[in-house]
Amino acid sequence: SVSYGDHERTLSVEYMRRVNVEFQKIGVRGISVLFASGDDGAGCHRFDDESYTFEPDFPASSLCTTVGGTMFTGLFTDANEKGNDISGGGFSNVFSMPKYQMETIAGYLNTTANLPDRKYYNTSGRAYPDVSAMSDDFWIIINRLLMNVAGTSAACPTVAGMVSLANDARLNVGKPALGFLNPFIYQNPDMFFDVTLGDPQPVLLVGRSRWVPCIRWMGCRNGLRDSQLSTSSEGCFKIKLKLEIESN
């Protein structure tokens, strides 16, 4: 789980492509690499001619598993979740859309109403995030003190912890670790809880589809459906896992 990002625009293409290759090597070794999607929504960059474009981040836009953020729809309740207004998401200007995403993203682009003008983003680029988790009113303990934080840097280690539990269960029954997660995620949409609510301003946020540029698969309220492995967090909510522990 990594909470780091920078605008693609500020980095060399050669550097980003080289790092992306290393991520692929790590995935082949059976290691899952997860990055927070950032806390700037789709971002915005103004050119010298005063035209604008959305601002994708790296490594969120690379071939890692990128984690966005959700939040509860009301105070003091876990009745439902929506996309966190700040959660990063969008389309890469460096990396092409991988094959495993194409059908899902096409469905989103072709069926979602009131999308921003496509001149602001590259619809042929790698789309992110891939998954999401709670990222607002997130309670942590530092030096024995209970603190409230927010951001996808809270969501990302949450998901990484769930993946670690799934890997532990798989290894205990003689299965390999999950490794690179993304093809598995997009091939199994029915096992995830869809979050389709959110504020569409001022950036790409949500749509009623199997993928949205801000949120996609799990919140801490329901997590993954029909789990074979679950855990509780101080009675607040139950995280469920179903990462095909028995599968090949």
Long-range contacts (C-beta under 8 A, 24 or more apart in sequence): 1-34, 1-36, 1-156, 1-157, 1-159, 1-160, 1-161, 2-33, 2-34, 2-35, 2-36, 2-59, 2-156, 3-35, 3-36, 3-152, 3-153, 3-156, 3-157, 4-35, 4-36, 4-59, 5-35, 5-36, 5-37, 5-38, 5-57, 5-58, 5-59, 5-60, 5-88, 6-57, 6-58, 7-43, 7-45, 7-55, 7-56, 7-57, 7-58, 8-55, 8-56, 8-57, 8-58, 8-61, 8-92, 8-93, 8-94, 9-45, 9-55, 9-93, 11-58, 13-94, 16-58, 16-59, 16-62, 16-94, 16-95, 17-94, 19-58, 19-59, 19-62, 20-59, 20-62, 20-63, 20-95, 23-59, 23-62, 23-63, 23-64, 24-63, 24-180, 27-63, 27-179, 27-180, 28-179, 28-180, 29-179, 30-176, 30-177, 30-178, 30-179, 31-177, 31-179, 32-65, 32-160, 32-163, 32-167, 32-177, 32-178, 32-179, 32-180, 32-181, 33-64, 33-65, 33-180, 34-64, 34-65, 34-66, 34-67, 34-156, 34-159, 34-160, 34-163, 34-181, 35-59, 35-60, 35-62, 35-64, 35-65, 35-66, 35-67, 35-156, 36-60, 36-66, 36-67, 36-88, 36-151, 36-152, 36-153, 36-155, 36-156, 37-66, 37-67, 37-68, 37-69, 37-87, 37-88, 37-89, 37-128, 37-129, 37-152, 38-87, 38-88, 38-152, 39-69, 39-86, 39-87, 39-88, 39-151, 39-152, 39-153, 40-86, 40-88, 41-85, 41-86, 41-87, 41-88, 41-89, 41-202, 41-203, 41-204, 41-205, 41-214, 42-88, 42-89, 42-90, 42-121, 42-203, 42-204, 42-213, 43-88, 43-90, 43-203, 44-202, 44-203, 52-120, 53-119, 53-120, 53-121, 54-90, 54-91, 54-116, 54-120, 54-121, 54-203, 54-204, 55-90, 56-90, 56-91, 56-92, 56-93, 56-94, 56-121, 56-122, 56-125, 56-128, 57-88, 58-92, 58-94, 60-88, 60-128, 60-129, 61-90, 61-91, 61-92, 61-93, 61-94, 61-95, 61-125, 61-126, 61-128, 62-92, 62-95, 62-126, 63-95, 63-98, 63-126, 63-180, 63-182, 65-130, 65-131, 65-159, 65-180, 65-181, 65-182, 65-185, 66-128, 66-129, 66-130, 66-131, 67-129, 67-130, 67-131, 67-132, 67-133, 67-152, 67-155, 67-156, 67-158, 67-159, 68-128, 68-129, 68-131, 68-132, 68-135, 68-152, 68-155, 68-214, 68-215, 68-216, 69-132, 69-133, 69-134, 69-135, 69-136, 69-151, 69-152, 69-154, 69-155, 69-214, 69-215, 70-132, 70-133, 70-134, 70-135, 70-136, 70-155, 70-195, 70-215, 70-219, 71-134, 71-135, 71-136, 71-137, 72-134, 72-136, 72-137, 72-221, 73-197, 78-221, 78-236, 78-237, 80-197, 80-221, 81-134, 81-195, 81-197, 81-219, 81-221, 82-195, 82-197, 82-198, 82-199, 82-206, 82-215, 83-132, 83-195, 83-197, 83-198, 83-199, 83-205, 83-206, 83-212, 83-214, 83-215, 84-135, 84-136, 84-150, 84-152, 84-198, 84-214, 84-215, 85-198, 85-199, 85-205, 86-150, 86-151, 87-129, 87-132, 87-135, 87-152, 87-155, 87-205, 87-214, 87-215, 88-128, 88-129, 88-152, 88-214, 89-128, 89-129, 89-203, 89-204, 89-205, 89-212, 89-213, 89-214, 89-215, 90-121, 90-127, 90-128, 90-203, 90-204, 90-213, 91-121, 91-122, 91-123, 91-124, 91-125, 91-126, 91-127, 91-128, 91-213, 92-122, 92-125, 92-126, 92-127, 92-128, 93-122, 93-125, 94-125, 95-125, 95-126, 96-124, 96-125, 96-126, 97-124, 97-125, 97-126, 97-127, 98-126, 98-182, 100-182, 100-183, 100-186, 100-187, 101-126, 101-127, 101-182, 101-186, 101-211, 104-186, 104-189, 104-209, 104-210, 104-211, 105-211, 107-209, 107-210, 107-211, 108-207, 108-209, 108-210, 108-211, 108-212, 108-213, 111-207, 111-208, 111-209, 112-207, 112-208, 112-209, 113-207, 114-200, 115-204, 115-207, 116-203, 116-204, 121-204, 127-211, 127-213, 128-213, 129-213, 129-214, 129-215, 129-216, 130-181, 130-182, 130-185, 130-186, 130-216, 130-217, 131-159, 131-185, 131-192, 131-216, 131-217, 131-218, 132-195, 132-214, 132-215, 132-216, 132-217, 132-218, 132-219, 133-158, 133-159, 133-218, 133-219, 133-220, 134-158, 134-219, 134-220, 134-221, 158-220, 159-218, 162-218, 162-223, 162-224, 162-239, 162-241, 162-243, 163-243, 165-229, 165-231, 165-241, 166-229, 166-241, 166-243, 166-245, 169-228, 169-229, 169-241, 169-245, 170-243, 170-245, 173-245, 173-246, 175-245, 175-246, 175-247, 175-248, 178-243, 184-243, 184-244, 185-217, 186-211, 188-244, 190-225, 191-224, 191-225, 191-226, 191-242, 191-244, 192-216, 192-217, 192-218, 192-224, 192-225, 193-217, 193-218, 193-219, 193-221, 193-222, 193-223, 193-224, 193-225, 195-219
